[in-house]
Amino acid sequence: MKKVQSSSLGITMAADRKRTVSEPKGGVKAVARALELLSCFSTEQPEWGVTEIAEYLGIYKSAAHRFLITFEQAGFIERTPDRRYRLGLRAIELGNIFSFSSLLIRTAEQPLQILAEETGSIAHLIQLDGRETLEQLRKSGMSEMTLSPHPVMRRQAHATSTGKVLLAYGGDEKFQRYVGSRQVLKKYTLHTITSPDKLRLNLQSVIDDGYAIDDQESSMGVRCLGMPLRNCYGEVVAAISISNSIEKFSDRNLSGLLPHLFSAAKDISNNLKKYAH
């Protein structure tokens, strides 16, 4: 009997979320596979069927079912009325524990809320996780969330303002690791920078200007501004950004937005330095 091969599921997030897991031996291999399954749940794909997730991971349906049942019994996954699976309360609890224990999130929460309200935008706290930006926190200063039907927690770094900030200040070694052997980077919109050479030039402008712009590069109709956050050693450890429609973030309005972004980045960085000792 052969393994089930991955099939095209029409899920736009698949290429971004799928990760290469090393092949440890024995029981550790099973744990790694189980954690890979758990990592499939995201804002883009919050629910999975047994067959669907087995095909996506390229594993036996019976193995996927065992993993799901085990996670369900432990409270990490729960079954929906139509017999699909989604994250459970235990997963939410762990996320909350991380948020409460994270110095970065705790020190960023109030300045990020002020930033969102002052600019009438959505403010984001972002760190780099491999080749992807991962949203740690978001605050909204708008009465209605109209930029997307659901929050996108992950994007490949080259297509976001915060990702470009983190790549730019990470130096040449981080850039080379990010690009690897790829000649063309993932394209999200008509405006996404897909050439590594053009990306390198863009990152130099980020260093020169002190901030980055995502000009409809990850989502059409949306513009984002990003700035770095530094720890007590002056190292860039995260980034913040504000996002809104291109009408709200027009060229004429950008100069008035940057001081608010700079002030929030300075406050958070100062908090990181103060509470690190």
TAGI-V956172 format. One record per pair of residues at least 4 apart in sequence whose ideal C-beta (glycine too) atoms are under 8 Angstrom apart, sorted by the first residue. I is the first residue (numbers start at 1). J is the second residue. D is the distance in Angstrom with one decimal. If there is no record, write none. Layout:
BEGIN
i: <I I>
j: <J J>
d: <D D>
END
This chain:
BEGIN
i: <3 3 3 4 4 4 4 4 4 5 5 6 6 6 6 7 9 9 9 9 11 11 11 12 13 13 13 13 13 14 14 15 16 16 16 16 16 17 17 17 17 17 17 18 19 19 19 21 21 21 21 22 23 24 24 24 25 26 27 28 29 30 31 32 33 33 33 33 33 34 34 34 34 35 36 36 37 37 37 37 37 37 38 38 38 38 40 40 40 40 40 41 41 41 41 41 41 41 41 42 42 42 43 43 43 43 44 44 46 46 47 47 47 47 48 48 48 48 48 48 49 49 49 49 50 50 50 50 50 50 51 51 52 53 53 53 53 54 54 54 54 54 54 57 59 59 60 61 62 63 64 65 66 67 68 68 68 69 70 71 71 71 72 72 72 72 72 72 74 75 75 75 75 76 76 76 76 77 77 77 77 77 78 78 78 78 78 79 79 79 80 80 80 87 87 88 89 90 91 92 93 94 95 96 97 98 99 99 100 102 102 103 103 103 103 104 104 104 104 104 104 104 104 105 105 105 105 107 107 107 107 107 108 108 108 108 108 108 108 108 108 109 109 109 110 111 111 111 111 111 112 112 112 112 112 112 112 112 112 112 113 113 113 113 114 114 115 115 115 115 115 115 115 115 115 115 115 116 116 116 116 116 116 116 116 116 117 118 118 119 119 119 119 119 119 119 120 120 120 120 121 121 121 121 121 121 121 121 122 122 122 122 122 122 122 122 122 122 123 123 123 123 123 123 123 123 124 124 124 124 124 124 124 124 124 125 125 125 125 125 125 125 126 126 126 126 126 126 126 126 126 126 126 126 126 127 127 127 127 127 127 127 128 128 128 128 128 128 128 128 129 129 129 131 131 131 132 132 132 132 132 133 133 133 133 133 133 133 133 134 134 135 135 135 135 136 138 140 142 142 146 147 147 147 147 147 147 148 148 148 152 152 155 155 155 155 155 156 156 156 156 157 157 157 157 157 157 158 158 158 158 158 158 158 158 158 159 159 159 159 159 159 159 159 159 160 160 160 160 160 160 160 161 161 161 161 161 161 161 161 161 161 162 162 162 162 162 162 162 163 163 164 164 164 164 164 164 164 164 165 165 165 165 165 165 165 165 165 166 166 166 166 166 167 167 167 167 167 168 168 168 168 168 169 169 169 169 170 170 170 171 172 173 174 175 175 175 176 179 179 179 182 183 184 184 185 185 185 185 185 185 186 186 187 187 188 188 188 188 189 189 189 189 189 190 190 191 191 191 191 192 192 193 193 193 193 194 195 196 197 198 199 200 201 202 203 204 205 206 206 206 210 210 211 211 211 211 211 211 212 212 212 213 213 213 213 214 214 214 214 214 214 214 214 215 215 216 216 216 216 216 218 218 221 221 222 222 222 222 223 223 223 223 223 224 224 224 224 225 225 225 225 225 225 225 225 226 226 226 227 227 227 227 227 227 228 228 228 228 229 229 229 229 229 229 229 229 229 230 230 230 230 230 230 230 231 231 231 231 231 231 232 232 232 232 237 240 240 240 240 241 242 242 242 243 244 244 245 246 248 249 249 249 250 253 254 257 258 259 260 261 262 263 264 265 266 267 268 269 270 271 272 273>
j: <58 59 60 54 55 58 59 60 61 55 58 55 56 57 58 55 14 52 55 56 44 45 56 44 17 42 44 45 154 18 56 186 132 154 155 156 186 39 40 42 44 45 154 56 36 39 130 32 33 35 36 32 29 28 29 32 29 30 31 32 33 34 35 36 37 57 59 63 67 38 67 70 71 39 40 57 53 57 64 67 68 71 71 76 77 91 45 48 53 56 57 45 46 47 48 77 86 87 91 46 153 154 150 151 152 153 150 152 86 87 80 84 85 86 52 53 56 84 85 86 53 83 84 85 54 61 64 65 68 85 55 61 56 57 64 68 85 59 60 61 63 64 65 64 63 64 64 65 66 67 68 69 70 71 72 77 85 73 74 76 77 88 76 77 78 79 85 88 90 88 89 90 91 87 88 90 91 85 86 87 88 91 85 86 87 88 89 83 84 85 84 85 86 91 92 92 93 94 95 96 97 98 99 100 101 102 105 137 106 106 136 107 272 275 276 108 125 127 136 229 237 238 272 109 125 136 137 111 268 271 272 275 112 125 136 137 229 238 240 268 271 113 137 139 114 115 264 267 268 271 116 123 124 125 137 138 139 240 264 268 117 123 139 141 118 264 119 121 123 139 141 240 242 260 261 263 264 120 121 122 123 139 140 141 142 242 141 141 260 123 141 242 244 257 260 261 141 142 244 248 141 142 242 243 244 248 249 257 138 139 140 141 142 145 147 242 243 244 138 139 140 141 240 241 242 264 135 137 138 162 224 240 241 242 243 135 136 137 138 238 239 240 133 134 135 136 160 162 163 166 226 238 239 240 241 133 134 136 166 237 238 239 132 133 134 157 163 166 167 170 133 134 154 156 157 178 154 155 156 157 163 154 155 156 157 160 162 163 166 153 154 151 152 153 154 238 151 145 146 244 245 219 221 222 243 244 245 152 219 222 218 219 159 160 163 188 218 160 163 185 186 162 163 164 166 167 178 163 164 167 178 185 186 192 193 199 163 185 186 188 192 193 214 217 218 164 214 217 218 224 226 241 165 211 212 213 214 224 225 226 239 241 166 212 224 226 239 240 241 167 226 168 199 202 203 206 212 214 226 169 206 211 212 226 227 228 236 239 170 228 236 238 239 174 175 178 199 203 203 204 206 207 212 206 207 228 236 174 175 236 175 176 177 178 179 200 203 180 185 196 199 196 196 194 195 192 193 194 195 196 199 192 194 192 194 192 217 218 219 216 217 218 219 220 216 220 215 216 217 220 217 218 198 199 202 217 198 199 200 201 202 203 204 205 206 207 208 209 210 211 212 227 262 225 226 227 258 261 262 225 226 227 223 224 225 226 218 222 223 224 225 226 241 243 223 246 220 221 222 223 246 222 224 245 246 243 244 245 246 243 244 245 246 249 241 242 243 249 241 242 243 249 254 257 258 261 239 240 241 239 240 241 261 262 265 236 238 239 265 236 237 238 239 240 265 268 269 272 234 235 236 237 269 272 273 235 237 269 272 273 276 272 273 276 277 272 261 264 265 268 261 257 260 261 249 248 249 249 250 253 253 254 257 254 257 258 261 262 263 264 265 266 267 268 269 270 271 272 273 274 275 276 277>
d: <6.0 6.9 6.9 5.9 5.7 6.4 6.9 6.5 6.8 7.7 6.2 6.0 6.1 7.4 4.7 4.9 6.5 6.4 6.9 6.2 7.4 5.8 7.6 6.8 5.1 6.1 3.8 5.6 7.9 5.8 6.6 7.1 6.5 6.0 7.3 6.4 7.5 7.2 6.6 5.8 7.6 7.5 6.9 7.5 6.7 6.9 7.5 5.0 6.9 8.0 5.0 7.2 6.4 4.1 5.0 6.0 6.1 7.9 6.5 6.3 6.4 6.3 6.4 6.4 6.7 7.6 6.8 7.7 7.4 6.6 4.9 7.4 7.4 6.3 7.3 6.5 6.4 6.2 6.7 5.0 7.5 7.9 6.5 6.6 7.6 7.8 6.8 6.3 5.9 6.6 7.2 6.9 6.2 7.9 7.0 7.9 6.8 5.1 7.9 6.9 6.4 7.1 5.0 5.4 6.5 5.2 7.2 6.9 5.5 7.3 6.3 4.6 6.6 4.8 5.3 4.2 7.8 6.4 5.5 7.9 6.9 7.7 5.2 7.5 6.2 6.0 5.6 5.1 6.4 7.6 6.3 5.8 6.4 6.2 5.4 7.6 7.8 5.5 6.6 4.4 7.3 3.8 7.9 6.8 4.9 5.7 7.0 6.2 6.6 6.6 6.3 6.2 6.3 6.3 6.1 6.0 5.4 6.4 6.6 4.3 4.0 7.6 7.6 4.9 6.4 6.2 7.2 7.1 6.3 5.0 5.8 3.5 7.9 7.0 5.4 4.8 4.9 5.2 7.0 6.3 5.1 7.4 7.2 6.1 7.5 4.0 7.5 6.3 7.3 5.9 4.6 7.0 6.0 4.3 6.9 7.5 6.2 6.7 6.6 6.4 6.4 6.5 6.5 6.2 6.1 5.9 5.2 7.6 7.6 6.3 7.2 6.0 6.9 5.9 7.3 6.0 7.2 7.6 6.7 7.7 7.2 5.9 6.9 6.4 6.8 5.6 5.3 7.9 5.8 3.7 5.7 6.2 5.1 4.8 7.8 6.0 7.7 7.9 7.1 4.8 7.7 6.6 6.6 7.7 6.5 6.2 4.6 4.3 5.2 7.6 6.5 4.7 7.9 5.9 6.2 7.9 4.7 6.6 6.6 7.6 6.4 7.5 4.5 7.9 6.0 6.8 6.2 8.0 4.6 7.4 7.8 7.3 6.4 5.9 6.8 7.9 4.0 7.9 6.0 6.4 4.0 4.2 5.6 3.5 7.9 7.2 4.2 7.1 4.9 7.5 6.3 5.2 7.6 5.6 5.3 7.6 5.0 6.0 7.2 7.0 5.8 6.9 4.3 6.1 4.3 7.1 7.6 7.9 6.1 7.3 5.2 7.4 6.9 7.3 6.6 6.9 5.1 7.0 6.7 4.8 7.7 7.2 6.6 7.2 5.2 7.4 5.6 7.3 5.1 6.7 8.0 6.5 4.8 7.5 6.8 7.1 4.6 4.0 7.3 6.4 8.0 5.6 4.9 6.8 5.8 6.7 7.5 3.9 7.5 7.5 7.6 6.4 5.1 7.1 6.6 7.4 5.7 5.9 7.7 7.4 4.8 7.8 7.5 6.1 7.4 6.2 7.0 4.5 7.8 7.7 7.5 4.2 7.6 5.6 6.1 5.8 4.6 6.4 5.8 6.6 7.9 6.7 5.4 7.8 5.4 5.2 5.4 4.4 7.2 6.4 5.8 7.0 7.9 4.9 7.6 7.3 6.6 6.2 7.6 7.9 7.9 7.2 8.0 5.5 6.5 7.2 7.0 6.4 6.5 7.8 7.8 7.7 5.5 5.0 6.7 7.4 5.2 7.9 7.1 7.1 5.1 8.0 2.9 7.0 6.4 5.5 6.4 6.2 6.8 7.1 7.5 5.1 7.7 7.6 6.0 5.3 6.7 7.9 7.1 5.0 5.1 7.5 6.9 4.9 4.2 6.7 5.2 7.3 5.3 6.7 7.2 7.5 6.6 7.7 4.3 5.8 4.0 4.2 5.8 3.2 7.8 4.9 6.4 7.3 7.6 4.2 3.9 7.2 4.8 6.2 8.0 5.9 7.9 6.5 6.0 5.5 4.1 7.4 6.9 6.4 6.1 7.3 4.8 4.7 6.5 5.1 7.4 4.3 5.9 7.5 6.7 7.7 5.6 6.2 5.8 6.0 7.9 5.7 4.0 7.5 4.0 5.3 7.0 8.0 7.3 5.5 3.9 3.1 6.8 7.3 7.1 6.2 6.5 6.2 6.3 6.7 6.9 7.7 7.5 4.6 7.6 6.9 7.2 5.2 7.3 7.5 7.0 4.7 7.4 6.6 6.8 7.4 7.4 4.8 5.1 4.8 6.7 5.0 7.1 5.7 6.3 7.0 6.8 5.1 7.8 7.7 6.0 4.5 4.9 7.9 4.8 7.2 5.2 5.0 5.9 6.5 7.9 6.5 6.4 6.9 6.3 6.3 6.8 7.0 6.8 6.9 6.4 5.9 7.8 7.0 4.4 7.0 7.8 6.0 6.3 4.9 6.6 6.9 7.8 7.4 4.6 7.8 7.0 7.1 6.0 7.8 5.7 7.7 6.7 4.0 7.9 7.1 7.7 7.7 5.6 7.9 5.4 6.5 6.3 6.5 6.6 7.3 7.6 5.9 5.9 5.8 7.3 6.5 7.0 7.1 6.7 7.4 5.0 4.1 4.9 6.8 4.1 7.9 6.0 5.5 7.9 7.3 7.2 6.3 6.9 5.7 5.2 6.9 3.9 6.5 6.0 7.4 5.3 6.4 4.3 4.3 7.8 5.4 6.8 6.9 6.1 4.5 6.1 6.3 5.9 5.4 5.2 6.8 5.4 6.3 5.7 7.0 4.7 7.3 7.9 5.3 4.9 7.7 5.2 6.9 6.5 6.6 4.2 4.4 6.9 7.5 7.1 6.2 5.8 6.8 7.8 6.7 7.8 6.0 7.8 4.1 4.8 6.8 6.8 7.0 6.0 6.6 6.9 7.4 6.1 6.5 6.3 6.0 6.2 6.5 6.3 6.2 6.4 6.4 6.1 6.2 6.4 6.5 6.6 6.2 6.1 6.0 7.8>
END
